[in-house]
Amino acid sequence: MNVPQSEVGASDGSQDSPGHAPPGSAAGGRRAAWGARSQLLRKAGPLALAMLGVFSASVVVAQVNKQTGPDPVEWTETDKGIPVTDKLTIEKCGTCHAADDKGNLSRISWVRSTPEGWASTIKRMVKLNGATIDPAEARKIVQYLGTHHGLAPEEAKPVMYLVENRIQDETNIPNDTVRQACAACHAFAQPLSSRRSRREWALLQNMHVALYSQAEAQYSRPAQGGPPSPGPDGKPLLPGQVALNWLAANAPLHTPEWAAWAPRIRSPRLEGKWTVSANLPGKGRYVGDMTISPGKDADHFVTVTTLRSLQSGATISRKGEGIAYGGYSWRGSSSAGGAGQPDDPKSAGRETMWFAPDLKMAQGRWYWGAYNEFGFNVTMARASADPTIAAVMPYALKAGAKGASVRIYGDGLPAKLSPADIDMGAGVTVTKVVSASSRELVVSVDVADKTPTGNRDVSVKGAVLVNALPIYDKVDYLRVTPETALAHLGGIKFDKGYEQFDVVGYANGPDGKPRTDDDVALGPVPVTWSMEEFHTVTYDDDTNFVGDLSATALFTPSVEGPNPKRRFGRNNYGEVWIVATAKDDKDKFGKPLVGKAYLVVTVPTYRRWDQAETTQ
């Protein structure tokens, strides 16, 4: 499991420290060595750092030249650079990064990255190389580089989960060898959040070798995951070489996506009203509006957002501001004026969203918490004169249902409708329009007895919400999310790291098999929550010490530090199962359906490498 956090650092978009790796991992075991080494490097100064980087680079480049064959990495860059045109960037970065006659700045012109990647690069330049720059200047440079030396929307979307701070099991790693080289210490989304020339990918590896003691071992130990590929000399390629070849081929500096997007970059026209549909784990669905107004310049905006809970009816009003990088990538912050409990949706939080290139829809996450563990999953659609559908309730309908009440939420919905104006797909008949307003429709529907299981589109006079209403025969299994989770002890000197669980019922798809791609998500089902021991150590009784699980599946960890009541005086860390037991749905043996998630409760993150601010 990779746990994307807000720590970004050392290299051009690479992780600033091995310190966020799990205790007991190769990175975790190297923390003391890293601390001593980093202090030595800082005392050595920029010149010594540069010499160290050149030395390590020459070693690795020599290896690459020897191993990778007809397209070796040379000291002379062969890719065409992307000229730097911003005066402030040239002024602040050009003293060390030499300019050529084409307007390229060394290194910088051969890298593209996210705003977070460029922000972390500037932090590294300040910390290790003595760059002099004030925060306002740094923000302007990040704004320029994140836009004109950034990623195309199609490149950024697959790795947005990293900056959205989601816990996610990564399925995009091509093989175990690349995992060993690139994802042993940080999420694989970290390198995929940048694009580089082949030489720059090699130099990024060199910097890891120079700064992080475990990197050389990761790159050089025997490759995992099957027979390694042979190099030109017949010898097996090492993991570092395999990763370099893969990244150079799959994340090059110049791509068709960037070639198509670069000429289209413009200041985004986001002003106006956006219809919001959001889900907050543990609290259900919300609908509402975000009004975006111009800010201090063309890329800055101020926002007012109103949300209404479809579960409780409570309303929230949030005010905030944000920046759109590259014309599509939103980084913002907002607050509803305070918070009560840690999971309070009124909490001040950060917003990360990806806007479609046509600026008609957006999706992302608004999050908060010491470990960014709470958050709305958000989808937005630009409001217009045409009707817009934001959400449909209930989550799903069962085949054979008669007179079921369905609510359709949106904006600009017609006030005068007949049942014929509303279509919910095959097997679903709208029999009556109970009430209608511009924001909400209530209709009565019948579902045929043997209607095939699957998602239905919902349309109202031309407005369509795709896959909005699942139809099912029965709930076949439960899935608890997140399936692999992490919580942090705290409460005395460190903040607690909570975890909110949720449960979704699923119906098997056409193949009749559970947990395959054609399965249909049916939304939350009524369950009771409990914890069970995850048996790794005999008699450790983790369920008695790690923390408490509420009736709504909010896990609150115990305090940090040694516990004299525990065997050997250990602290309250441990591993448990989070169990959801269905109240109504049963399996083929007549027993209640059960879903489980694996939870690791660990020590606080004693040292944080925080994400650079990109919204102010």
N, C-alpha and C positions, 0 to 999 in steps of 0.2 A: 504494500500500500504506500502510495506517495501522498503526502499531506501538504499541498500547496499552502504556504503561509505568506505573510507580508514581508518576509525577509528577502531582500534582494541586495546584491552587493558588488563583489569585487571587479569583475571584468565587464566587458561590454554586453551586459545582459546576463552574465553568469552569476552564480550565487557568491555572495561576499564572504561566506564562511562555511566551514564544514560543521559548525556547531549546532545546526538544527537537525542533524541526523539522529535517529533513535538511539537511546542508551544501549550500549552493547554492540552497536554497529562498528564498522571499521572507522567511520568518521568520528563517532562518539568516543572511541578509544584513543583518538589522536588529539583530543582537545588541549591537553597540557602541552604537547609538542607544538601545536599551532600557536598557543599563547606565547611561548618562548620565542618561536620563530618570528612571529609578527612583530614582537618588540624589537628583536634584532634588526629586522628589515626597516622598521621605522627609524631606528637610531642610525642606520647606515645612510639614509638620505636618498634623494632622487637619483643621484649619479650611480650609487652602488646598486640601487634597484634596477636601473637601466642596464648596467653591466651584467647583473644576474640574469635579467630577462634575455639579453643578447646571447649569453653563454648557454642558457637552457634552450633557447630557440635554435642555436646552431646545432646542438646535440640532436634535438628532435627532428629538425629539418634534414639533417644528415640521415637519420633513420628513414624518414619519409622518402627521400631521394633514393635510398637503397631499396626500399620495399615496394613502392607503389608503381614503378614501371614507367611507361612512356609519357606520363603527364606529371612530372615531379613538381613539388613545391620549390620554387626558387626565391631568392631574395628580391628579385625584380618582379613586381606585381604585373600580371598579364591581363587581368580583367580591366575593363573600362570603369573608371571611378564615377561617382556621382558628385559633381561639383558642389561646393558649399558657397552659397550666395548671401548668407546673412552676415551683415557687418559685425554685429556683436559676437557671433560665433567665431568669425575670423579673428577678431581682436583678442578674444579670451583664449582661444584654442590654438591660434596660428603661431604663437610664440614657440611652442614645442612641436606642433604638427605642421611640418613644412608644406607650403603651397607649391604646386607646379604651375606650368604655363596654361593649364586647362581649368584652373580654379579648384582642383582637388586638394584637400588637406590629407596628409599622410595618415593612414589607418582609418580616419573618420569616413572618408569618401568610399571606403570599401566595406562598410557595415551599414545595415539597416536594422532598426530595432523598435520596440515599443517605447512609449514614454517612460515606463518604469526602467527599461533597460538603459536608456540614455541618462536618466536621473542617477542610476547607480554608477554609471561610468563617471559622471561628474564627481560623485562622492568619492570614488576611488582616486581620481586625479587630485582631489583636495587632501585626502588622508595620506596617500602614499607619495605623491609627486609634488606636493607643495603648491598646487594651483591656487591662485588668488581670485576669488569670485564671490560676490555677495549673493544672498538668497534670491533677490529680485532678478538679478542677471541670470542666475542659474535657471530660474523658472522660464525666462524668455528663451534661453537656449534650448531647454527641453521642449518647449512648445514648437520651436522651429525644427529641431531634429526629429521629434516625434511625428511631425507632419510630413516634412519633405525628405527625410531619411528614415521613414518608418516602414510599416507593413501595409500591403494592400488589404482591403477588407476581407477578401477570401483567404488570405494568409493568417490574419489575426483571429478570425472567428473560431477555428478549431482549438486554439490555446487560450481562449478567454477565461477558461476555468481557473487559470493560474492567478490572474489579477482579480478575479471574482472571489478568490480565497475559498474555493470549494474543496472539500475532502473528496477525492475522486480516485478510484483505481484506474490507472492509465492503461489503456488498451492500444495506444498508438506507438508503442515501442516495437521496432521491427524484429528484434531477436534478443536473446539473452546476452550476447556479446556486446551489443550496443547498450543494453541495460547496464552491464557491468561498467562500461566506460563512462556513460553519461548520466545514469539515473541511480547510481548507488548512494549519492549524497544529496541530490535534489531532484525535483520533478523533471521529467523529460520535457515538459512544456518549457522549461527554462531555456535550453538551447534552441528549441523550435520557436521561441519568441524573437529570434533574430534571423537575418539572412546575411551571408558573408561570402567573400571570395574564398577560394580554396586556401590561399595563403593565410587569410585571416582566421579561418578555422584552425589551421595548424598553429598559428601564433596564440590563439586562445588556449589550446591544449598546453602549449609551452608555459603560458602564464600560470596555469593550474599546477604544473610540475614545479615551477619556481616558488609558488606561494603556499601550496597545500601538500603536506607531506604524504598524504595517502593517495594523491592523484597518480603519482608515478607507479605505485603498486597496482592501482586499478587498471592503468593502461598497459602494464607489462606482464601481469600474471597470465597464465594460460587461458585462452578463450573458453567461454562456456557455451552450452547449447548446441552441441554437435561438432563434427569435424570442422576445424577452422579452414578458411579459404587460403590457398597457397599464394605467396607473393611471386614476383617475377623470377626470383632466384630459387623458387621451389620451397622455401621455408614458410611455415604457417605465419599468417599475419597476426600481430598482437591486437588486443582489443582496441587500443588507441588508434591503430592504423585502420582497423575495420570501421570504427566510428568516424574517423576523418573521411574515409571514402564515402560512407553513407551520407554524412552531412553535406559534403561538397556536391554530391549528386542530387540530394533531395531538398536542400536548403541553400541554394546558391544565391549570390548577390543579385543576379539578373534573372527574372522569371517572367513568364507571360502575364501573370497577374499584375506584377508591378509595372510592366511596360504598358499595360492597358490602363492602370489606375493613375500613374504619375501625371499624365497630361490633364486628368480630370480633377485633380485636387483643387478644392475651392473652399472658401469660408462657408460653413454649413448654414443653411437657412432653416433653423429649428424652431423659430418663433411660432407661437400659437398653442392650441389646445391638443393634448394627446390623451387618448383613452387608455386607462391603465387596467390591466388584469394581473393580480399578484397572488402568490401563495406563500404563506408563512408557516413552515412546519410546526405542528403542534397547535396552530390557531386557525388553519384553514384558509379559505379564499377571501380576497378583497377585490373590490372594483372601485374605480374612481377616475380622476383626471389629474394630469400634470399640465400646468400652464407655464410655458417657457417664454421668457422675455429677454430682450437684448441686455448684455452686460457692458463692461467697460471697453471692450473691443469686439471685433467680429467673431472671435472664437470663444468669448466668455458669455455666460448666461446666468440669469437668476430664475428660480423656480418656485412655484407654489403648487403643492400636491395635496389633494383631498382623497382619502381612502375610506371605504365603508366595509366593515366586516360582514360577510354573508352568513357568518355563524352566530355572531352576537348582536349585529346591528350597530356596534360602536363605530364612531367616525374619528378619523385622525387627520389633522392638518399639519403638513410639513412645509417648511420654508428652507430654501437652500440655494446653492450656486454650483456651476460646473464649467468645465472646459471641454470642447470637442477637438481632439487631435486628429489631424489627417482628414478632417471633414466627416468623420464617422465614429470615432472612438471617444466615448464620454467618460470623464472622471469628475465626480461631483461629491458634494456633502450636503446633508440636510438634517433638520431636527424638528421635533414636534414640541419642543419646550420643556423637556425633562423626561425622567423615567422613574418608575417605581421599582419593579422587579427586574432582574437581569435580562429577561426575555421580553420586556415591555416594548411593543412596537412603536412607542413614542420616543424611544431612545435616539440620541444623535448618532448618525451613521454615515458611512461613505457609500457612494453610488458608482458602479461600473457598468456601462452599457455599450452594446454594439449596435449601431444604427445601420440599417440596410443602405446600400449606395443610393437608392432612389428616395431615401429619407421619408419613407412611408410607414416603417415599423422599426421597433427596437426591442432588444431583449438583454437581460443582464441580472445583476444581483445588487440589492441594497443591504449592507451588512453592518454589524456592530459587535461589541464584546471584546474582552481582552485578547482573545484569540480569533476574533472575527467569526465566531461560531454561530451567531444568530443572523438571520437575514431573509428578506423577501426575494423570491424568485419572480422576476418581473417581465411582462410582455407589454409593449405599448404600440398603439396604432394612431396615426395622425388623424384627428377629427376633421371632417369636411362637411360639405352640404349633403353628401350621401350618407345613408345610415351605416353605422359601424356596430358589429357585435363583438363584445369583449369577453363574455363568459356565459355559460349555461349551467343551471343547477336543476336537478341533482347531478352528481357526477356521472351516473349511469342509470339505465333503465333495464329492468328484467323482462325477458320475453314473456308475453302473456299478460302484462300489466294493463289494466283498464282504468280509464279516468285519471291517469297520473298527472299531477301538476308539474309543469316545467316552467321555469323562469328564465327569460332571456335578457341579459343585461348588455347595454351598449350606449350609443349616443346617436341622436338624430333618428331614432326609430319612428316609424309612421304611427300616428295616433289612431288612424282608421284602417283597420285590417279585417280581412275575412280569413277563415282557416285555410283557404286555397292560397293565400299569400305567403304561407309559412311551410317550408319543406324540411323534413327531418330524415329523409332517406327511406330506403326500402324497408317495408314492414312497420313503419311508424306513421300513424294517421293523426293529424291534428283535428280534433272534433269540435273545439270551441275556443274562442278568444275570450278569456275571462276578464282581462283588463289590459290597457295599452297606454303607455306614455312614451315620451321621447327617450327615457332612460331605462325603462323596464317593461317587458311584456310577460304576461302570465297566460299560459295556454293549457288546455286539457288535451291529453293524447292517449291513444290506445296503441298497444304493441301487439302484433300478431303472435300467436302461440309458438310457432316454430320458426321465428325469425332468426336467420344466421347471426352468430356472434361476430361483432366487429364494430369499428367506429363509424359514426354517421356524421356527415357535414350538416350544419344547420344554416338555413338561408331564410332571410326575410326581405322580400322584394329586392333581390339583387345583392344584398349584403350577405356574405358567407363567412362562417367560422369553420375552418377545416378540422375534421376529426374531433368535433366538439362534444358528441354524445355517444358513448359506448352502449351497445346493446349486448346482453349476455344471457346465458341460460343458467349458469351457476358460477360461484367463486371456486376456482380450482386450487389456488394457493395464495399465501400471503407473502409479501416481501417487506421487510423492515428496512427503512433507510435512515442514515447511511448504513450499508451492510458491514463495513469495517469503519470503526470510529475511534476517536482519540479524545480524551479528557485530561485535564491537568489539575493536580492537587493544588490547594491554595487557601487563602483566607486569613493567614496570619501576617506574613510579610509580602506575599505575592498574590496576584489576582487568581481567582479560580478560572479554570477553563471548562465551561459547561458543554453538554451535548444534548441537543434536542432530537428525539427520534420521531419517526412517523411510520405509518403502516399503510400499504396499498394492497387491495385485493386484485388478483389477476384471473382472467379466464384464458384457458388454452386457446391458441389460434387454430387455424384450419388443419395444421399438422397433428393436432391432438396431443402434442408434447408440451410439458411445462418448461418454462425458462428458455424459450426460443424467441427469435426475433418477431414472430408473428403473433405473440401473445398480446392480449388486450388489457390495458390498465383500467381498472374500474373505480379508482379513487379510494378514500379511506373507508374502512369497515369497522363496526363496533368490536372492540377488543378489550381485554384486561391485560395489564402490563406487569411484568415481574423480572427478577434477575435470577440467573442460575450460575453456578460455579463453572468456570472454564478450567478443566483439570490439566494443569501443567506442573504444579508442585503439590505434593501430598500434604494434606492437613494445613494448607495456608489460609483457607476460609476467606477468600477474597470478598465474597458477597457481604461479609460482616464489617468490612473495613473501607472499601473503596469509595462508598458514597450512597446516595439515596436516589430512587427513581420515583417520580411523582405519578399520579393517576393519568396525567396527560403526557407521559413519557419524557419529561424533562429530567435529565440526570444531573444531580448536583454532587460534585466530588467532595471528598473529605479534606481536612486540612493537611498541609504539608508538614514535614518533619517526622522524626522518630515517634513511634507510638509505643509507650511502655506496656500497653495491654496486649500487644501483638507479639507473637513468638519471635524471639531474638531481637525484640525492640525495633523491628523494621518499620519503615514508614507505610503509608496506606496505599501504595501502588498495587496494581493487580490486573487480572484479566477476568472478564465475566461475559456471559451471554445476556443480551437484552431480549426478552421473550414476549411476543404478542400472541395471545390466545383468543381466537374468535369467539364471540358470544353466541352467534347464530349459525355460522357456516361450518359445515362438517365435511370430513373426507369420506371416501367410499366405504370406510369401516364404521362410520357413524361417530367418529371422534372429532372433537373441535379442531379446526385448522390451526396450525401453529407456524409462526414465522420467527426467525432469530437473526440477531445482528451481533457481531463480535466487537467488544469494547475493550480498549486498552486504557487504563487509568495510570498516568505516569506523573513524574515530578514536574514542577514548574519549569518553564523555559527561563533559566536563570539569567541568560544574557540574550538580548534581542538585537537582531540586525534589521532595523525597521525599514519599511518601504519609504522611499523618498516621497514627500508630499507632491502631488501633481495637480492639485485643484485650486491653489491659491496664487 
